[in-house]
Amino acid sequence: MGQERMSLTEQYTTEDLHPIDIVEHVAERHEWEFDRFAEDQIAMAIEGQWRTYSITLAWSPQDETLRLICTFEIDPPTDRMGALYEVLNRTNDMCWSGAFAYWQSQKLMAWRYGLVLAGAQSASAEQVDTMIRTAVLAAERFYPAFQLATWGKESPERAMDVAMAEAYGRA
């Protein structure tokens, strides 16, 4: 892993690159499918153990933030929304670098994170790679808890038992 991370940086300097150029480079390196549909935005799909996650990164020059959103569909029964929100709160208490939100109108669970690059700072390939991997690992770790609380009709406490250990796998 250390050798791979070193090679991400060795190939270029990030000082003159647009943050989305760096994201595109990381996606190419991992052979992830992606679509750069605007200068400041890129989307990709990453296959996880539980499902395929849609990841969008967008650069906002106004507040100098590289935003990442990782989404997956979840359509819980109406009578289980309270349990989902309780698991969501418990989940966010366990997350330090990002947070989940449920977008009910789109029926999507979203992991959100913003990397602030104030003062004309540059993102490194390692930072971008870590952002993406962290999002996928969080989704993999907590997806079973969301499912157990909604469709499995488990209590939020029992549903969270499956998320107590870190998820291991590849992003």
N, C-alpha and C positions, 0 to 999 in steps of 0.2 A: 504494500500500500504506500509506503514512504517513497519508493522509487517512482511509482505512478504519479504521485502528487508533485514530486520534484520536476518531472518531465512536463507537466502542465505549464509551469512557469518558464522553464528553460527555452521553450519554443518562441517566445516573443515577450516584449515588454508591454505592459498594460497602460503606460502613461498616455499614449496617443489614441488608444482604442475606445470606441463607444462601448458602454457597458453591455449593450445587447450583442455587439460583436464578440465580446468575451463569452457570453452565454452560448452563442452559436458555435464558437470554437469548442467549448466543453461538450455540447450536444454531439458535434461531429466526432469528437474523440471517443465518446461512449457509444457511438452509432445509434443514438436515439433519433427517432423520427421527429422532425420539427418543421414548423412553418413560420417564417419571419414575414408577418403580414403587414408590418409597418416598420419604419426606421427605429421606433422606440418600443417595439413589442414583438415577442416571439412566443409561440405555443408549441408544446410537445406532449407526447404521450409516453408514459413509462409504465411498463408492465410490472406489477407487483405480484405477491403471492395470492392476495385476495381479489384483486381486480386491476384494471388499467386506470392509472391516474392521469388526469389532464392537468398540465402545468403551464401556467402563463407567467412570464416575467415581463415587466414593463418598466421603462426608465422614465422618471418624472424630473425633468431638468429644473422645474420651478422649486421643488423642495429637495432636489439632489438625492432622490431615493430610488433604489432599485427594488421594486415590489415583486414578490412572488406569491402566486395563488395556486394552490394544489386542490383540485376538486374531484369528488366522486359522487355518484348518484346515491341517494338514500330516500326512500319514500315510506316513512313509518306510518302505521295506523294512527288515526287521530287520537284514539284513547291512550296512546303510548307517548304522546308528545311531552308530557310532564317528566316521564322517566328519561327520555332522550335529553331534555334540557338539564336534568340533574347530572346525568353522565357527562354531558358536555362541560358543565361547571367543574366537575371533579377532574376531568381530563385536562382542562386548562390550568388547574392548580398544579398539575404534574409537568406542565410544559414551560420551559424557560426561554426558548428562542422561537416564538411564534405562538399562534393560538388558532383554535377551531371556531367556526361560526356556522350555524345552520341557516341556509338561505331557503326558507320555506317555499316561496313562490317558484323557485327553480328546482326545488327538491334536490338540493346539492349541499353536501358537507364541504366546507372550504377551510383549508389551512392557510393562514396568511402570515407573511413576514416581510418586513421592510429593512433593507440594508441602507443606512444613511451614509452618503458619501459627501458630506458637506465640506466646503473649502476646496473644491475641485479635486477631491481624492479619487483614486481609481480603485475599482474592484479587481481583485486577483482571481485567477482561474480557480485557485483553491477555495476562495470564499464562495464563488458561484457554485462550484461542485458541492461544497458543504451545505449551502442553502437548499439545493435540490435534493440531495441525499437525506437531509434532516426532514424535509417535508414528506418524502416517500416513507421514511422509517416511522414517522409519527402516524401517518395514515395507516400503515401496516399494523402498528402496535395497537391503535385504538379502534380500528374498524370492527374487530370482533366484539368489543364492548358495546359499541353503538348497535350492532345487530342483535346481541343478546338482550339488551334493554328494550328494544322495539319489537322485533319479530319473535325473539325467544321468550319474551315476557318475564325475564329475570328482573329481580330488584336491581336498582343501580349499584348497590354494594356488591352483589354477586357478579354483575356484569363487569365491574371494574377489576375483579379478581384476575381476569384473563389479561389485563393490561399492566399488572404490577411488575412484570419482568420486561426488560427491554426486548424489542423485536430484533431478530437477527436475520439477515438475508442480504440480497443484493438489490441495489437500486439502479 
